[in-house]
Amino acid sequence: MQLGFGELFGRLRRERTQLSLREFAERFGFDAGTLSKIERGRMAPPKATEKLEEYASALGISPGDDEWIEFFDQAAAARGEIPNDIMSDEEVAGQLPVLFRTLRGEKVPAEDLKKLLSIIKRA
């Protein structure tokens, strides 16, 4: 089961740092109240890439790692957004409506699905 961003953040904080939320916030200069709201899913993750990078770094996540990508993907999903790297790929972004219609259970022309699958397989 995939964790939401707040659950992922909290798990990584506990496992990687062995610090309570307050200790973590103090050590890295974050606001404990904000982190608490994020971990409990009461506040969306920040949109600012710089702040997410600070959080990831404090959690010991290295740029380019699978965990880095998951961390940023989960943050985007928690905000109800599509990750920037996906939206910047015009071919992929152009096929997102096909994916959305498919997920809603609508009938989509077979050719449109084949094109979407081709793009996914290349990724």
N, C-alpha and C positions, 0 to 999 in steps of 0.2 A: 504494500500500500504506500502510495506517495504521500509524504508529509506536506502540509501547508507551510508557508514561509515561516510563520511564527513558531510552529512546532520544530521545524528544521533548525532555526536559529537557536532556540532553547536547547535542543539536543546537542548541537555542536558546541555551544557554550559550556554545558555541563561536562561533556565528554572530553573536550580538548583543553579546557582551561581549569577544570575542577573548581571554578569560582562560582559563588552565588551571583545573582543578578547584580546586586549592589556592589559587590567586590569588583566584578567585571567592569561595571560602569565607572567606578572610581579609578581603576587601574588604567583604563583607556580613554578617560575623559568624555564619556557619554552620559546622557541624562538617564538615570535609572527609571524614572517614570515613563519616559518614551519607550525604552526597551521593554518594560513590563507590558505596556499596551501592545507593542508589536508582537511579543511572544504569545500573548493571550488572544491575538487576533482582533483586538479592539481598535487597532490603528494599522493602516496600510503601511507597508515598507516605504521608505523615502524614494522619491523619483530620482533624486540627484545621484548620478553615478558615483561621484566622489564620496558621498556618505556611505553608499553600499560598499565601495572599495575599502573604506576605513573599517566597516564592520567585518568584511571578509578577511582583511588582513589581521585584525584582532583575533579572529577565530582560527587563524592559521591556515586559511585557504589561499593557495597560490594561483596567480593569474594563469589561465589556460587549462587548469586541471578540470576534470569532469565535475568536481564539486563546485568550482567557480561558476561554471556554466549553469549547473542546477540551481545554485544560489541566486543568480541573476534571473534565470527563467522563473523560479518560484516567486521572486519579488514582483516581476512583471505580471504574472498570473494573479497574485494577490491584489494587485491594483486594477485588475481587469484589462490588462494591456497585452499586446503581442510584443515580444522582445524586439528591440531595435535592429539587431542584426538580421532578423527575419524580414522585417519591414523594409530594410534597405536593399534587399535582393528583389529587384523588380519582377523577375520571373516568378519567384515564390509568392510574393505579395499579390501578384495578379491572379494566382490560383486559389487564394484563400476563400473567396466566395464559394467556390466549388466544394471545398472542405466544409464550410459552414452549412451549406445546403445538405450535404451528405450526412453530417452529424445530426441535423434536424429530421432526418429520415425522408427527405424529399427525393423524388426521382431526378437523377442527374444523367445527362447523356453519357453513354459509355465512353465516347471519345474524350470528354472532359475528364472523366475519372482516370483514363489511361494516361493522359498528359500529367495529371497530378501525381499519379504513382511513379511515373518516369522521373519527375523532379525529386520526389522523396527518395527514390532509389539512388540517385546521383549524390545525394547529400551525405 
